[in-house]
Amino acid sequence: MTMTTKPLEELIHDLSPQLRKEVRTFVEFLLSKDRQSKPHRLRQDWAGTLHAEGQTGVALQHLASEWRTE
């Protein structure tokens, strides 16, 4: 049986204990990376904040434009 046709479990079983530990660490890293890359629901809890502060989006754009030219 070639290396590519062996099931993953067998390949891991053939490794030394130290290498199995490295495989476990790598797999845990991949799992955490996969969990972080899943799309999150878009939060819009900020909506209406400008209005509550007495600002509008247009007024904020003008302020930002002024800040860039200073």
Backbone as JSON, one array per atom type, in Angstrom:
{
  "sequence": "MTMTTKPLEELIHDLSPQLRKEVRTFVEFLLSKDRQSKPHRLRQDWAGTLHAEGQTGVALQHLASEWRTE",
  "N": [[0.85, -1.18, 0.0], [0.64, 2.21, -0.89], [1.8, 5.39, 0.37], [-0.11, 7.36, -0.14], [-2.54, 6.05, -0.36], [-3.14, 4.98, 2.05], [-5.29, 5.12, 4.87], [-5.85, 8.11, 6.77], [-5.81, 7.77, 9.56], [-4.24, 5.45, 9.87], [-1.79, 6.33, 8.89], [-1.16, 8.27, 10.78], [-0.99, 6.67, 13.04], [1.33, 5.27, 12.48], [3.29, 7.08, 13.05], [5.83, 8.48, 15.24], [5.46, 9.02, 18.81], [6.11, 11.71, 19.4], [5.85, 12.98, 16.91], [3.14, 12.52, 16.47], [2.1, 14.16, 18.4], [2.77, 16.63, 17.31], [1.2, 16.55, 15.01], [-1.35, 16.59, 16.17], [-1.31, 19.14, 17.37], [-1.11, 20.73, 15.07], [-3.52, 20.08, 13.76], [-5.37, 21.03, 15.64], [-4.76, 23.73, 15.45], [-5.59, 24.21, 12.78], [-8.32, 23.72, 13.05], [-9.1, 25.8, 14.8], [-8.5, 27.98, 13.21], [-10.29, 27.57, 11.13], [-12.71, 27.94, 12.45], [-12.56, 30.63, 13.05], [-12.67, 31.8, 10.55], [-15.23, 31.62, 9.61], [-18.14, 33.2, 8.36], [-19.47, 36.0, 10.05], [-22.47, 37.2, 11.5], [-23.71, 40.25, 10.34], [-23.45, 43.03, 12.31], [-25.6, 45.59, 13.35], [-26.01, 47.29, 15.41], [-25.2, 49.81, 15.87], [-26.7, 51.51, 14.41], [-28.45, 54.53, 13.94], [-27.02, 55.96, 15.77], [-25.58, 58.28, 15.04], [-27.68, 60.05, 14.54], [-28.77, 60.26, 17.1], [-26.73, 61.61, 18.31], [-27.0, 64.05, 17.19], [-25.9, 64.4, 14.71], [-25.47, 64.02, 11.14], [-25.02, 61.75, 8.4], [-24.04, 63.11, 6.18], [-23.06, 65.49, 7.3], [-20.99, 64.43, 8.79], [-19.37, 63.46, 6.74], [-18.53, 65.89, 5.64], [-17.02, 66.91, 7.77], [-14.99, 64.98, 7.88], [-13.79, 65.43, 5.44], [-12.79, 68.0, 5.86], [-10.91, 67.41, 7.87], [-9.06, 65.92, 6.43], [-7.92, 67.8, 4.76], [-6.58, 69.53, 6.38]],
  "CA": [[0.0, 0.0, 0.0], [1.44, 3.42, -0.93], [1.48, 6.38, 1.41], [-1.3, 8.16, -0.47], [-3.77, 5.29, -0.28], [-3.41, 4.6, 3.43], [-6.18, 6.05, 5.58], [-5.15, 9.06, 7.63], [-5.61, 7.18, 10.9], [-3.09, 4.54, 9.82], [-0.58, 7.14, 8.75], [-0.87, 8.88, 12.09], [-0.61, 5.58, 13.94], [2.7, 4.89, 12.16], [4.22, 8.11, 13.49], [6.34, 8.41, 16.61], [4.61, 9.81, 19.72], [6.41, 13.15, 19.26], [5.24, 13.47, 15.67], [1.68, 12.52, 16.68], [1.8, 15.37, 19.16], [2.84, 17.73, 16.35], [0.01, 16.44, 14.16], [-2.48, 17.05, 16.99], [-1.19, 20.59, 17.49], [-1.43, 21.31, 13.77], [-4.95, 19.9, 13.51], [-6.07, 21.97, 16.52], [-4.57, 25.05, 14.83], [-6.46, 24.29, 11.61], [-9.71, 23.82, 13.51], [-9.34, 27.14, 15.34], [-8.46, 28.87, 12.05], [-11.54, 27.36, 10.41], [-13.79, 28.55, 13.23], [-12.43, 32.09, 12.95], [-12.92, 32.29, 9.2], [-16.64, 31.52, 9.25], [-18.73, 34.55, 8.33], [-20.26, 36.41, 11.21], [-23.65, 37.99, 11.16], [-23.44, 41.68, 10.33], [-24.07, 43.76, 13.42], [-26.03, 46.95, 13.03], [-26.48, 47.9, 16.65], [-24.75, 51.2, 15.85], [-27.63, 52.29, 13.59], [-29.14, 55.61, 14.63], [-26.13, 56.61, 16.73], [-25.3, 59.64, 14.58], [-28.89, 60.85, 14.75], [-28.89, 60.49, 18.54], [-25.7, 62.59, 18.66], [-27.3, 65.3, 16.49], [-25.11, 64.45, 13.49], [-25.97, 63.27, 10.01], [-23.93, 61.17, 7.63], [-23.49, 64.16, 5.3], [-22.26, 66.37, 8.15], [-19.78, 63.7, 9.14], [-18.52, 63.47, 5.54], [-17.91, 67.22, 5.54], [-15.99, 66.98, 8.81], [-13.87, 64.12, 7.47], [-13.13, 66.14, 4.34], [-12.01, 69.08, 6.48], [-9.77, 66.84, 8.59], [-8.07, 65.48, 5.45], [-7.26, 68.95, 4.12], [-5.81, 70.27, 7.4]],
  "C": [[0.89, 1.24, 0.0], [0.98, 4.39, 0.14], [0.17, 7.12, 1.11], [-2.6, 7.38, -0.36], [-4.09, 4.83, 1.14], [-4.37, 5.6, 4.06], [-5.36, 6.93, 6.54], [-4.86, 8.49, 9.01], [-4.41, 6.25, 10.93], [-1.78, 5.31, 9.71], [-0.18, 7.76, 10.08], [-0.39, 7.82, 13.07], [0.84, 5.17, 13.72], [3.74, 5.9, 12.63], [4.71, 7.85, 14.91], [5.43, 9.25, 17.51], [4.85, 11.32, 19.59], [5.77, 13.72, 18.0], [3.71, 13.47, 15.76], [1.25, 13.76, 17.44], [1.82, 16.59, 18.24], [1.62, 17.74, 15.43], [-1.21, 16.98, 14.91], [-2.47, 18.58, 17.1], [-1.58, 21.28, 16.19], [-2.92, 21.22, 13.47], [-5.76, 20.86, 14.38], [-5.94, 23.39, 15.98], [-5.51, 25.22, 13.64], [-7.92, 24.44, 12.01], [-10.01, 25.22, 14.04], [-9.35, 28.17, 14.21], [-9.76, 28.78, 11.27], [-12.7, 28.02, 11.14], [-13.76, 30.07, 13.1], [-12.82, 32.61, 11.58], [-14.38, 32.19, 8.78], [-17.27, 32.91, 9.31], [-19.59, 34.8, 9.56], [-21.46, 37.22, 10.73], [-23.31, 39.47, 11.3], [-24.21, 42.35, 11.46], [-24.45, 45.15, 12.96], [-26.57, 47.64, 14.27], [-26.05, 49.36, 16.77], [-25.75, 52.11, 15.12], [-28.37, 53.32, 14.44], [-28.26, 56.37, 15.6], [-25.84, 58.05, 16.32], [-26.49, 60.55, 14.82], [-29.05, 61.2, 16.23], [-27.88, 61.52, 19.01], [-25.93, 63.93, 17.98], [-26.48, 65.47, 15.23], [-25.84, 63.7, 12.37], [-24.76, 62.7, 9.27], [-23.25, 62.2, 6.75], [-22.6, 65.1, 6.11], [-20.94, 65.7, 8.52], [-18.82, 63.62, 7.95], [-17.81, 64.81, 5.37], [-16.79, 67.38, 6.57], [-14.76, 66.16, 8.4], [-13.09, 64.78, 6.35], [-12.27, 67.27, 4.88], [-10.76, 68.53, 7.17], [-8.67, 66.42, 7.62], [-7.29, 66.65, 4.86], [-6.45, 69.77, 5.12], [-4.39, 69.83, 7.44]]
}
